[in-house]
């Protein structure tokens, strides 16, 4: 399910940004990221999360929607923080292990932020369900 969420976030932020992007999200940090890309990511990651939670995890769709929202904000934050670090260090890529992809950190920046946040959220939900609150 986490792979679905991060995949939706990254893929649809890119696609909607390329197709419709006109307004930079954080021009000094990451000039190619757009507000339109963020909106597309929000829309499709919430839908993807709802479907994944309902069909893959046999859980409530609204938990998937919330997990989608959390993933978008934490993954985007991780991506922007990593971009800011690169700008601060005056480097383009965080390595050359993956040519054309900016290095291994550029592939993992969103995952490194989203994974612990999603784990914590799911743990809170599990405990709430176990205690009868949900």
C-alpha positions in Angstrom: 0.0 0.0 0.0 2.9 2.4 0.8 4.3 1.7 -2.7 0.9 2.7 -4.2 0.8 5.9 -2.2 4.4 7.0 -3.0 4.0 5.9 -6.6 0.8 7.9 -7.0 2.4 10.9 -5.3 5.5 11.0 -7.5 3.9 10.0 -10.8 0.9 12.3 -10.7 2.9 15.3 -9.3 5.2 14.9 -12.3 2.5 14.3 -14.9 0.1 17.0 -13.8 3.0 19.4 -13.3 4.3 18.7 -16.8 0.9 18.9 -18.4 -0.7 21.8 -16.5 2.1 23.4 -14.4 2.3 27.2 -14.7 2.8 28.3 -11.1 6.0 27.4 -9.3 5.5 25.8 -5.8 8.9 26.8 -4.4 10.9 28.5 -7.2 14.0 29.2 -5.2 14.3 25.6 -3.9 12.9 23.5 -6.8 11.9 25.6 -9.8 10.3 22.8 -11.7 7.8 21.8 -9.0 4.5 23.4 -9.5 1.3 24.1 -7.5 -0.6 22.3 -10.3 1.6 19.3 -9.7 0.9 19.3 -6.0 -2.8 19.6 -6.6 -2.7 16.6 -9.1 -0.7 14.7 -6.6 -3.2 15.4 -3.8 -6.1 14.3 -6.0 -4.7 11.1 -7.3 -2.9 10.0 -4.2 -6.0 10.4 -2.1 -7.9 8.4 -4.7 -5.1 5.8 -4.9 -4.9 5.6 -1.1 -8.7 5.1 -0.8 -8.7 2.3 -3.4 -5.6 0.6 -1.9 -6.9 0.6 1.6 -10.3 -0.6 0.5 -9.2 -3.3 -1.9 -5.7 -4.3 -0.8 -5.9 -3.9 3.0 -9.7 -4.5 3.4 -9.9 -1.3 5.4 -12.0 1.8 5.5 -11.5 3.9 2.3 -11.4 7.1 4.4 -8.3 5.9 6.2 -6.7 5.5 2.8 -7.7 9.0 1.9 -6.1 10.3 5.1 -3.0 8.2 4.4 -2.8 9.7 0.9 -3.0 13.2 2.3 -0.3 12.4 4.8 1.9 10.9 2.1 1.6 13.8 -0.2 2.6 16.4 2.5 5.4 14.3 4.0 6.8 13.1 0.6 6.7 16.6 -0.9 8.3 18.0 2.2 11.1 15.4 2.0 11.7 16.3 -1.7 11.8 20.0 -1.0 14.1 19.6 2.0 16.5 17.5 -0.1 16.4 20.1 -2.9 17.1 22.9 -0.4 20.1 20.9 0.9 21.5 20.5 -2.6 21.0 24.2 -3.3 22.7 25.1 0.0 25.7 22.8 -0.9 25.7 24.1 -4.5 25.4 20.6 -6.1 23.0 19.4 -8.8 22.9 15.7 -7.9 23.4 13.8 -4.7 25.6 11.2 -6.4 26.0 9.5 -9.8 24.8 6.0 -8.9 21.6 6.5 -10.9 22.6 8.7 -13.9 19.8 11.0 -15.0 17.9 10.6 -11.7 20.0 12.9 -9.5 21.5 10.2 -7.4 20.2 7.8 -4.9 19.0 10.4 -2.4 16.8 12.0 -5.2 15.0 8.7 -5.5 14.6 8.2 -1.7 14.0 11.7 -0.4 10.2 11.4 -0.4 10.2 7.9 0.9 12.5 8.7 3.8 10.0 11.3 5.1 6.8 9.6 4.2 7.6 6.1 5.6 8.0 6.9 9.3 5.0 9.3 9.2 2.7 6.7 7.6 3.9 4.0 10.0 3.2 6.3 12.9 -0.3 7.1 11.6 -1.1 3.4 10.9 0.1 2.5 14.4 -2.2 5.1 16.0 -5.1 3.8 13.9 -4.3 0.2 14.8 -4.2 1.0 18.5 -7.5 3.0 18.3 -9.1 0.0 16.5 -7.8 -2.4 19.1 -9.2 -0.3 22.0 -12.6 0.1 20.3 -12.2 3.8 19.5 -12.5 3.2 15.7 
